[in-house]
Amino acid sequence: MLVHAAGAVNKFLFDSEEISVETISSFVNRYLEGKVEKYLKSEDAPATNDEPVKVIVGKTYKELVL
């Protein structure tokens, strides 16, 4: 699901295999309650990242860069 709000486009992963009124309604309700995490196409963060040169992936960009 794509959401365009306040000039930003965010992606949220619809996590149900079945597409029905109930599953879509449940997903939208969880989104509106803030219970659905943004979907980032990202590699997993490295297990250790204590070298002089840091490895930054999509999931750690905000934490390490900003």
Distance bins in CASP14 RR format, pairs under 12 A and 6 or more apart:
PFRMAT RR
TARGET T0000
AUTHOR 0000-0000-0000
RMODE 2
METHOD distances of the structure
MODEL  1
1 9 0 0 0 0 0 1 0 0 0 0 0
1 10 0 0 0 0 1 0 0 0 0 0 0
1 11 1 0 0 1 0 0 0 0 0 0 0
1 12 1 0 1 0 0 0 0 0 0 0 0
1 13 1 0 0 1 0 0 0 0 0 0 0
1 14 1 0 1 0 0 0 0 0 0 0 0
1 15 0 0 0 0 0 1 0 0 0 0 0
1 16 0 0 0 0 0 1 0 0 0 0 0
1 19 0 0 0 0 0 1 0 0 0 0 0
1 23 0 0 0 0 0 1 0 0 0 0 0
1 24 0 0 0 0 1 0 0 0 0 0 0
1 27 1 0 0 1 0 0 0 0 0 0 0
1 28 0 0 0 0 1 0 0 0 0 0 0
1 30 0 0 0 0 0 1 0 0 0 0 0
1 31 1 0 0 1 0 0 0 0 0 0 0
1 32 0 0 0 0 0 1 0 0 0 0 0
1 36 0 0 0 0 1 0 0 0 0 0 0
1 38 0 0 0 0 0 1 0 0 0 0 0
1 39 0 0 0 0 1 0 0 0 0 0 0
2 8 0 0 0 0 0 1 0 0 0 0 0
2 9 1 0 1 0 0 0 0 0 0 0 0
2 10 1 0 0 1 0 0 0 0 0 0 0
2 11 1 0 1 0 0 0 0 0 0 0 0
2 12 1 0 0 1 0 0 0 0 0 0 0
2 13 0 0 0 0 0 1 0 0 0 0 0
2 14 0 0 0 0 0 1 0 0 0 0 0
2 31 0 0 0 0 0 1 0 0 0 0 0
2 38 0 0 0 0 0 1 0 0 0 0 0
2 39 0 0 0 0 1 0 0 0 0 0 0
3 9 1 0 0 1 0 0 0 0 0 0 0
3 10 1 0 1 0 0 0 0 0 0 0 0
3 11 1 0 0 1 0 0 0 0 0 0 0
3 12 1 0 0 1 0 0 0 0 0 0 0
3 27 0 0 0 0 0 1 0 0 0 0 0
3 28 0 0 0 0 0 1 0 0 0 0 0
3 31 1 0 0 1 0 0 0 0 0 0 0
3 32 0 0 0 0 0 1 0 0 0 0 0
3 34 0 0 0 0 0 1 0 0 0 0 0
3 36 0 0 0 0 1 0 0 0 0 0 0
3 38 0 0 0 0 1 0 0 0 0 0 0
3 39 0 0 0 0 0 1 0 0 0 0 0
4 10 0 0 0 0 1 0 0 0 0 0 0
4 11 0 0 0 0 0 1 0 0 0 0 0
5 12 0 0 0 0 0 1 0 0 0 0 0
5 31 0 0 0 0 0 1 0 0 0 0 0
5 32 0 0 0 0 0 1 0 0 0 0 0
5 38 0 0 0 0 0 1 0 0 0 0 0
8 38 0 0 0 0 0 1 0 0 0 0 0
9 38 0 0 0 0 0 1 0 0 0 0 0
9 39 0 0 0 0 0 1 0 0 0 0 0
10 31 0 0 0 0 1 0 0 0 0 0 0
10 34 0 0 0 0 0 1 0 0 0 0 0
10 36 0 0 0 0 1 0 0 0 0 0 0
10 37 0 0 0 0 0 1 0 0 0 0 0
10 38 1 0 1 0 0 0 0 0 0 0 0
10 39 0 0 0 0 1 0 0 0 0 0 0
10 40 0 0 0 0 1 0 0 0 0 0 0
11 31 0 0 0 0 0 1 0 0 0 0 0
11 36 0 0 0 0 0 1 0 0 0 0 0
11 37 0 0 0 0 0 1 0 0 0 0 0
11 38 1 0 0 1 0 0 0 0 0 0 0
11 39 1 0 1 0 0 0 0 0 0 0 0
11 40 1 0 0 1 0 0 0 0 0 0 0
11 41 0 0 0 0 1 0 0 0 0 0 0
11 42 0 0 0 0 0 1 0 0 0 0 0
12 27 0 0 0 0 1 0 0 0 0 0 0
12 28 0 0 0 0 1 0 0 0 0 0 0
12 30 0 0 0 0 1 0 0 0 0 0 0
12 31 1 0 0 1 0 0 0 0 0 0 0
12 32 0 0 0 0 0 1 0 0 0 0 0
12 34 0 0 0 0 1 0 0 0 0 0 0
12 35 0 0 0 0 0 1 0 0 0 0 0
12 36 1 0 1 0 0 0 0 0 0 0 0
12 37 1 0 0 1 0 0 0 0 0 0 0
12 38 1 0 0 1 0 0 0 0 0 0 0
12 39 1 0 1 0 0 0 0 0 0 0 0
12 40 0 0 0 0 0 1 0 0 0 0 0
13 27 0 0 0 0 1 0 0 0 0 0 0
13 30 0 0 0 0 0 1 0 0 0 0 0
13 31 0 0 0 0 0 1 0 0 0 0 0
13 36 1 0 0 1 0 0 0 0 0 0 0
13 37 0 0 0 0 1 0 0 0 0 0 0
13 38 0 0 0 0 1 0 0 0 0 0 0
13 39 1 0 1 0 0 0 0 0 0 0 0
13 40 0 0 0 0 1 0 0 0 0 0 0
13 41 0 0 0 0 0 1 0 0 0 0 0
14 20 0 0 0 0 0 1 0 0 0 0 0
14 23 0 0 0 0 1 0 0 0 0 0 0
14 24 1 0 0 1 0 0 0 0 0 0 0
14 25 0 0 0 0 0 1 0 0 0 0 0
14 26 0 0 0 0 0 1 0 0 0 0 0
14 27 1 0 1 0 0 0 0 0 0 0 0
14 28 0 0 0 0 1 0 0 0 0 0 0
14 30 0 0 0 0 0 1 0 0 0 0 0
14 31 0 0 0 0 1 0 0 0 0 0 0
14 36 0 0 0 0 1 0 0 0 0 0 0
14 39 0 0 0 0 1 0 0 0 0 0 0
15 23 0 0 0 0 1 0 0 0 0 0 0
15 24 0 0 0 0 0 1 0 0 0 0 0
15 26 0 0 0 0 0 1 0 0 0 0 0
15 27 1 0 0 1 0 0 0 0 0 0 0
15 30 0 0 0 0 1 0 0 0 0 0 0
15 31 0 0 0 0 0 1 0 0 0 0 0
15 35 0 0 0 0 0 1 0 0 0 0 0
15 36 0 0 0 0 1 0 0 0 0 0 0
15 37 0 0 0 0 0 1 0 0 0 0 0
15 39 0 0 0 0 1 0 0 0 0 0 0
16 22 0 0 0 0 1 0 0 0 0 0 0
16 23 1 0 1 0 0 0 0 0 0 0 0
16 24 0 0 0 0 1 0 0 0 0 0 0
16 25 0 0 0 0 0 1 0 0 0 0 0
16 26 1 0 0 1 0 0 0 0 0 0 0
16 27 1 0 0 1 0 0 0 0 0 0 0
16 28 0 0 0 0 0 1 0 0 0 0 0
16 30 0 0 0 0 0 1 0 0 0 0 0
16 36 0 0 0 0 0 1 0 0 0 0 0
17 23 0 0 0 0 1 0 0 0 0 0 0
18 24 0 0 0 0 1 0 0 0 0 0 0
18 26 0 0 0 0 0 1 0 0 0 0 0
18 27 0 0 0 0 0 1 0 0 0 0 0
19 25 0 0 0 0 0 1 0 0 0 0 0
19 26 0 0 0 0 0 1 0 0 0 0 0
19 27 0 0 0 0 0 1 0 0 0 0 0
20 26 0 0 0 0 1 0 0 0 0 0 0
20 27 0 0 0 0 0 1 0 0 0 0 0
21 27 0 0 0 0 0 1 0 0 0 0 0
21 28 0 0 0 0 0 1 0 0 0 0 0
22 28 0 0 0 0 0 1 0 0 0 0 0
22 29 0 0 0 0 0 1 0 0 0 0 0
23 29 0 0 0 0 0 1 0 0 0 0 0
23 30 0 0 0 0 0 1 0 0 0 0 0
24 30 0 0 0 0 0 1 0 0 0 0 0
24 31 0 0 0 0 0 1 0 0 0 0 0
25 31 0 0 0 0 0 1 0 0 0 0 0
25 32 0 0 0 0 0 1 0 0 0 0 0
26 32 0 0 0 0 0 1 0 0 0 0 0
26 33 0 0 0 0 0 1 0 0 0 0 0
26 35 0 0 0 0 0 1 0 0 0 0 0
26 36 0 0 0 0 0 1 0 0 0 0 0
27 33 0 0 0 0 0 1 0 0 0 0 0
27 34 0 0 0 0 0 1 0 0 0 0 0
27 35 0 0 0 0 1 0 0 0 0 0 0
27 36 1 0 0 1 0 0 0 0 0 0 0
28 34 0 0 0 0 0 1 0 0 0 0 0
28 35 0 0 0 0 0 1 0 0 0 0 0
28 36 0 0 0 0 1 0 0 0 0 0 0
29 35 0 0 0 0 1 0 0 0 0 0 0
29 36 0 0 0 0 1 0 0 0 0 0 0
30 36 1 0 1 0 0 0 0 0 0 0 0
30 37 0 0 0 0 0 1 0 0 0 0 0
31 37 0 0 0 0 0 1 0 0 0 0 0
31 38 0 0 0 0 0 1 0 0 0 0 0
31 39 0 0 0 0 0 1 0 0 0 0 0
37 59 0 0 0 0 0 1 0 0 0 0 0
38 58 0 0 0 0 0 1 0 0 0 0 0
38 59 0 0 0 0 1 0 0 0 0 0 0
38 62 0 0 0 0 0 1 0 0 0 0 0
39 58 0 0 0 0 0 1 0 0 0 0 0
39 59 0 0 0 0 0 1 0 0 0 0 0
40 57 0 0 0 0 1 0 0 0 0 0 0
40 58 1 0 1 0 0 0 0 0 0 0 0
40 59 1 0 1 0 0 0 0 0 0 0 0
40 60 0 0 0 0 0 1 0 0 0 0 0
40 61 0 0 0 0 1 0 0 0 0 0 0
40 62 0 0 0 0 0 1 0 0 0 0 0
41 57 0 0 0 0 0 1 0 0 0 0 0
41 58 0 0 0 0 1 0 0 0 0 0 0
41 59 0 0 0 0 1 0 0 0 0 0 0
42 55 0 0 0 0 0 1 0 0 0 0 0
42 56 0 0 0 0 0 1 0 0 0 0 0
42 57 1 0 1 0 0 0 0 0 0 0 0
42 58 1 1 0 0 0 0 0 0 0 0 0
42 59 1 0 1 0 0 0 0 0 0 0 0
42 60 0 0 0 0 1 0 0 0 0 0 0
42 61 0 0 0 0 1 0 0 0 0 0 0
42 62 0 0 0 0 0 1 0 0 0 0 0
43 55 0 0 0 0 1 0 0 0 0 0 0
43 56 0 0 0 0 0 1 0 0 0 0 0
43 57 1 0 1 0 0 0 0 0 0 0 0
43 58 1 0 0 1 0 0 0 0 0 0 0
43 59 1 0 0 1 0 0 0 0 0 0 0
43 60 0 0 0 0 1 0 0 0 0 0 0
43 61 0 0 0 0 0 1 0 0 0 0 0
44 55 0 0 0 0 0 1 0 0 0 0 0
44 57 1 0 0 1 0 0 0 0 0 0 0
44 58 0 0 0 0 0 1 0 0 0 0 0
44 59 1 0 0 1 0 0 0 0 0 0 0
44 60 0 0 0 0 1 0 0 0 0 0 0
45 54 0 0 0 0 0 1 0 0 0 0 0
45 55 1 0 0 1 0 0 0 0 0 0 0
45 56 0 0 0 0 1 0 0 0 0 0 0
45 57 1 0 1 0 0 0 0 0 0 0 0
45 58 0 0 0 0 1 0 0 0 0 0 0
45 59 1 0 1 0 0 0 0 0 0 0 0
45 60 1 0 1 0 0 0 0 0 0 0 0
45 61 0 0 0 0 0 1 0 0 0 0 0
45 62 0 0 0 0 0 1 0 0 0 0 0
45 63 0 0 0 0 1 0 0 0 0 0 0
45 64 0 0 0 0 1 0 0 0 0 0 0
46 53 0 0 0 0 0 1 0 0 0 0 0
46 54 0 0 0 0 1 0 0 0 0 0 0
46 55 1 0 1 0 0 0 0 0 0 0 0
46 56 0 0 0 0 1 0 0 0 0 0 0
46 57 1 0 0 1 0 0 0 0 0 0 0
46 59 0 0 0 0 0 1 0 0 0 0 0
46 60 0 0 0 0 1 0 0 0 0 0 0
46 64 0 0 0 0 0 1 0 0 0 0 0
47 55 0 0 0 0 0 1 0 0 0 0 0
48 54 0 0 0 0 0 1 0 0 0 0 0
48 55 0 0 0 0 1 0 0 0 0 0 0
49 55 1 0 1 0 0 0 0 0 0 0 0
49 56 0 0 0 0 1 0 0 0 0 0 0
49 57 0 0 0 0 1 0 0 0 0 0 0
49 59 0 0 0 0 0 1 0 0 0 0 0
49 60 1 0 0 1 0 0 0 0 0 0 0
49 63 0 0 0 0 0 1 0 0 0 0 0
49 64 0 0 0 0 1 0 0 0 0 0 0
53 64 0 0 0 0 0 1 0 0 0 0 0
54 60 0 0 0 0 1 0 0 0 0 0 0
54 61 0 0 0 0 0 1 0 0 0 0 0
54 63 0 0 0 0 0 1 0 0 0 0 0
54 64 1 0 0 1 0 0 0 0 0 0 0
54 65 0 0 0 0 1 0 0 0 0 0 0
55 61 0 0 0 0 0 1 0 0 0 0 0
55 64 0 0 0 0 1 0 0 0 0 0 0
55 65 0 0 0 0 0 1 0 0 0 0 0
56 62 0 0 0 0 0 1 0 0 0 0 0
56 63 0 0 0 0 1 0 0 0 0 0 0
56 64 1 0 1 0 0 0 0 0 0 0 0
56 65 1 0 0 1 0 0 0 0 0 0 0
56 66 0 0 0 0 0 1 0 0 0 0 0
57 63 0 0 0 0 0 1 0 0 0 0 0
57 64 0 0 0 0 1 0 0 0 0 0 0
57 65 0 0 0 0 0 1 0 0 0 0 0
58 64 0 0 0 0 1 0 0 0 0 0 0
58 65 0 0 0 0 1 0 0 0 0 0 0
58 66 0 0 0 0 0 1 0 0 0 0 0
59 65 0 0 0 0 0 1 0 0 0 0 0
60 66 0 0 0 0 0 1 0 0 0 0 0
END
